[in-house]
Amino acid sequence: MNVKQIIKYYTYFYFLTYPFLVIQGQQENNNLNIQASLFDKTALLERVKFLALDSLEGRKTGERGNLIARDYISNQLKKYNVKPFLNGYLQLFNFKSHREKKIYKAANILGVIEGNENPNKYIVISAHYDHVGIIDSVIYNGADDDASGVSATFALIEYLQKHPPKYSVIIALFDAEELGLKGAQYFLKSFPFAKENILLNINLDMLGRNDNNQLYVVGTNLYKQLKPLIDVELPDNFQLLSGHDGTDGKQNWTDSSDHGIFHKAKIPFLYFGVEDHVDYHKPTDDFENIQPEFYIKSVKTIISVFKKVDAIVH
């Protein structure tokens, strides 16, 4: 084969295969774009960093830092064009602490993303934005507990805006979780529709770190119909485990966070969280101790579960 024949042959081969190479490349790029577009990973971490700043003084209900967090979260909902669930984002309520003999002024922050098929049926995605505040002049920043859960709800918002849900999704950032789940209690007590319209609560509380790369989901052993929903493809080197629900001899988390209020109302729940770490309810629960790779994998996994929830639950 002479030089002209070689050039002719490879020119023919190039134009023959080029369309397939382009299609294959486009498919690969599309797959990468789908993964990249689930949520903004940088923003995920930036929100946790802000909520865990010393200047927010541990975000205790009714105190200055809690009010800063309240304004910040409300502005984030505005930024993402999330509609208020009520007349405004804030659901104000008061409660009395008999132990401390004081009245707390609190506020849940509520938004809604309307479903495109069943707008009058709701999935509640919740996290609590309060923490324990300042104890003995030391700030407890609560980066994992629960700034990580709050920020993750916005990652889900980003996903839902690109993939509209079938059912309406209430974004519920509860106050006063640390004072006896008061925010979740008030939300359900004052819910403006029949509670039967709430299909499921997905509660996010402590997602940001685990040395064993393990995230737990609670609820599937109590509500057997939910078990198929957690069978999802997982990121590499990551485990999603069910348990901590009173059936396995481990610490029972059934009533440990806001999902417990839904459970008492006979509303099914899935609670995502990690096992207690050395900084749980310690002043060292700081942003610097969040494990970004694990945290991002946690959020990706929760989104994968939500996809199945919105497709199947009824």
C-alpha positions in Angstrom: 0.0 0.0 0.0 1.5 3.3 -1.1 1.3 6.6 0.8 -1.7 7.9 -1.1 -3.6 4.7 -0.5 -2.7 4.8 3.3 -4.0 8.4 3.5 -7.1 7.5 1.6 -7.8 4.5 3.9 -7.4 6.4 7.1 -9.4 9.3 5.8 -12.2 6.9 4.9 -11.9 5.2 8.4 -12.0 8.5 10.2 -15.2 9.8 8.5 -16.8 6.3 8.9 -16.2 6.2 12.7 -16.4 9.9 13.6 -20.2 10.0 14.2 -19.9 7.0 16.6 -17.0 8.6 18.4 -18.9 11.9 18.7 -22.0 10.0 20.0 -20.0 8.0 22.5 -18.2 11.2 23.7 -21.5 13.0 24.1 -22.9 10.1 26.1 -19.9 10.1 28.4 -20.1 13.9 28.8 -23.8 13.7 29.5 -23.3 11.1 32.2 -20.6 13.3 33.8 -22.9 16.3 33.5 -25.8 14.4 35.1 -23.6 13.5 38.1 -22.1 17.0 38.3 -25.6 18.7 38.1 -27.1 16.8 41.0 -26.1 19.7 43.3 -23.3 22.3 43.9 -20.7 20.6 46.1 -18.9 23.8 46.9 -22.1 25.5 48.0 -23.0 22.4 50.1 -19.8 23.0 52.2 -20.0 26.8 52.2 -23.5 26.6 53.9 -22.2 24.3 56.6 -19.2 26.6 57.1 -21.4 29.7 57.6 -23.9 28.0 59.9 -21.0 26.8 62.1 -19.3 30.1 62.5 -18.5 31.3 66.0 -20.5 34.4 65.3 -23.7 32.4 65.2 -22.9 31.4 68.8 -24.2 27.8 68.5 -27.7 28.8 67.1 -29.6 28.2 70.3 -33.4 28.8 69.9 -34.4 32.4 70.5 -30.8 33.8 70.7 -28.9 36.1 68.4 -27.1 33.4 66.5 -30.3 31.5 65.9 -31.9 34.6 64.4 -28.9 35.1 62.1 -29.3 31.5 61.0 -33.0 32.0 60.5 -32.4 35.0 58.2 -29.7 33.2 56.3 -31.8 30.1 55.6 -34.8 32.2 54.6 -32.6 34.1 52.2 -31.3 30.9 50.8 -34.9 29.7 50.1 -35.5 33.0 48.3 -32.3 32.6 46.3 -33.5 29.2 45.1 -37.0 30.6 44.3 -38.7 28.1 46.7 -42.2 29.1 47.5 -43.2 29.6 51.2 -45.4 26.8 52.4 -47.5 29.3 54.5 -48.0 33.0 54.1 -44.2 33.5 54.6 -41.2 31.3 55.3 -41.4 31.6 59.1 -43.8 29.7 61.2 -43.5 31.5 64.6 -44.4 29.7 67.8 -43.6 30.0 71.6 -43.2 27.3 74.2 -42.4 27.2 77.9 -39.4 25.3 79.2 -40.4 24.1 82.7 -36.8 23.1 83.4 -35.4 26.5 82.6 -38.6 28.4 83.6 -38.6 30.6 80.6 -40.6 31.2 77.4 -38.8 30.5 74.1 -39.7 32.4 70.9 -39.0 30.0 68.1 -39.6 29.7 64.3 -39.7 26.9 61.8 -38.7 27.8 58.3 -41.0 26.2 55.7 -40.9 26.1 51.9 -42.7 24.0 49.3 -41.9 22.6 45.8 -45.2 21.7 44.2 -45.6 18.2 42.7 -46.5 18.0 39.1 -48.8 15.0 39.5 -50.0 14.9 43.1 -49.6 18.4 44.5 -51.9 17.7 47.5 -49.8 14.9 48.8 -46.6 15.8 50.6 -43.2 14.4 51.3 -41.6 16.4 54.2 -37.8 16.8 54.0 -36.6 18.0 57.3 -33.5 19.1 59.3 -33.1 21.2 62.4 -31.2 24.5 62.3 -30.9 25.1 66.0 -28.1 23.8 68.2 -27.2 24.0 71.9 -25.6 27.5 71.9 -23.0 28.6 74.5 -22.3 26.5 77.6 -20.0 27.8 80.3 -18.8 30.5 77.9 -17.8 28.0 75.2 -19.5 28.0 71.8 -20.9 24.7 70.5 -21.0 25.3 66.7 -22.9 22.2 65.7 -21.4 21.7 62.2 -22.5 18.1 61.9 -25.4 18.6 64.3 -27.2 19.8 62.3 -25.7 22.3 59.9 -24.9 19.3 57.7 -28.5 18.3 57.5 -29.7 21.9 56.8 -27.3 22.3 53.9 -28.2 18.9 52.5 -31.8 20.0 52.1 -30.6 22.8 49.8 -28.7 20.2 47.7 -32.0 18.3 47.4 -33.7 21.6 46.4 -31.1 22.0 43.6 -31.9 18.5 42.4 -35.7 18.9 42.6 -35.6 22.1 40.6 -34.0 20.2 37.7 -36.1 17.1 38.3 -39.5 18.2 39.4 -41.2 15.8 41.9 -44.4 13.9 41.4 -45.5 14.7 44.9 -45.2 18.1 46.6 -42.1 18.4 48.8 -42.2 20.5 52.0 -38.8 21.8 53.0 -39.0 22.0 56.8 -36.1 23.5 58.7 -37.2 23.0 62.3 -36.2 25.0 65.3 -35.9 23.8 68.9 -35.0 20.2 68.1 -32.4 20.4 70.9 -35.1 21.5 73.3 -37.4 18.5 72.9 -38.4 18.4 69.2 -40.6 21.4 69.7 -40.4 22.6 66.1 -41.6 19.3 64.6 -44.3 19.1 67.3 -45.7 22.5 66.4 -45.5 21.8 62.6 -47.6 18.7 62.9 -50.0 20.2 65.4 -50.7 23.2 63.1 -50.5 21.4 59.8 -53.3 23.0 57.7 -54.4 19.9 55.9 -55.2 16.3 56.9 -52.1 14.6 58.3 -53.0 11.7 56.0 -51.8 13.9 53.2 -48.2 13.6 54.5 -46.9 10.4 52.9 -43.4 10.4 54.4 -40.9 12.3 56.4 -37.3 12.2 55.3 -35.2 13.6 58.2 -31.6 14.6 57.9 -29.6 14.9 61.1 -25.8 14.5 61.1 -24.6 13.5 57.7 -21.1 15.0 57.6 -18.6 12.5 58.9 -17.9 8.9 59.7 -14.6 7.2 59.8 -16.0 3.9 58.6 -17.9 5.5 55.6 -21.2 4.3 57.1 -24.5 6.2 56.9 -27.5 4.8 58.7 -31.1 4.9 57.6 -33.7 4.3 60.3 -37.4 3.4 59.5 -37.4 0.5 57.1 -37.7 -2.1 59.9 -40.6 -0.2 61.3 -42.3 0.5 57.9 -41.5 -2.6 55.8 -43.0 -1.0 52.7 -40.0 1.4 52.7 -37.3 -1.2 52.6 -37.2 -1.5 48.8 -36.6 2.3 48.6 -33.2 2.1 50.1 -31.9 -0.4 47.6 -29.9 2.0 45.5 -26.6 2.1 43.8 -24.0 3.5 46.2 -20.9 5.5 45.7 -17.6 3.7 46.0 -16.3 2.9 49.5 -19.6 3.9 51.1 -22.2 1.9 53.1 -25.9 2.6 53.7 -27.0 0.5 56.7 -30.5 0.1 58.2 -30.9 -0.3 61.9 -30.8 1.7 65.2 -34.5 1.2 65.4 -35.0 -1.0 68.4 -34.7 -4.2 66.4 -31.0 -4.8 66.4 -29.7 -4.3 70.0 -28.1 -1.0 69.0 -28.9 2.5 70.4 -32.5 3.2 69.4 -32.8 6.3 67.3 -36.6 6.0 66.6 -37.4 9.1 68.7 -33.9 10.7 68.7 -34.7 13.5 66.3 -37.6 15.3 64.6 -38.7 12.1 62.7 -39.9 10.8 66.1 -42.8 13.2 66.0 -43.9 11.9 62.6 -43.6 8.3 63.9 -45.8 9.1 66.9 -48.4 10.4 64.4 -48.2 7.2 62.5 -46.5 8.9 59.5 -43.8 6.8 58.0 -40.2 8.1 58.1 -36.7 7.6 56.9 -34.1 9.1 59.1 -30.5 9.5 57.7 -27.7 10.0 60.1 -24.3 8.8 61.3 -23.4 7.2 64.6 -22.3 9.5 67.4 -18.7 10.6 66.9 -16.2 12.1 69.5 -17.4 15.6 68.8 -21.2 15.0 69.2 -22.6 17.7 71.4 -19.1 18.9 72.0 -17.6 22.4 71.3 -15.3 20.6 68.8 -18.2 19.9 66.3 -16.6 22.4 64.0 -16.6 22.8 60.2 -13.0 21.7 60.0 -14.0 18.2 61.2 -16.6 17.7 58.4 -15.3 15.0 56.0 -16.2 16.5 52.5 -15.9 13.3 50.5 -18.1 11.3 52.9 -20.6 14.2 53.2 -21.0 14.5 49.5 -21.5 10.7 49.1 -24.1 10.9 51.9 -26.1 13.6 50.0 -25.8 11.7 46.7 -27.2 8.6 48.3 -30.1 10.4 49.9 -30.9 11.9 46.5 -30.9 8.4 45.0 -33.3 7.2 47.7 -35.5 10.2 47.1 -35.8 9.3 43.4 -37.3 6.0 44.3 -39.5 7.5 47.0 -41.1 10.0 44.6 -41.6 7.3 42.0 -43.0 4.6 44.2 -44.5 5.9 47.5 -48.3 6.4 47.6 
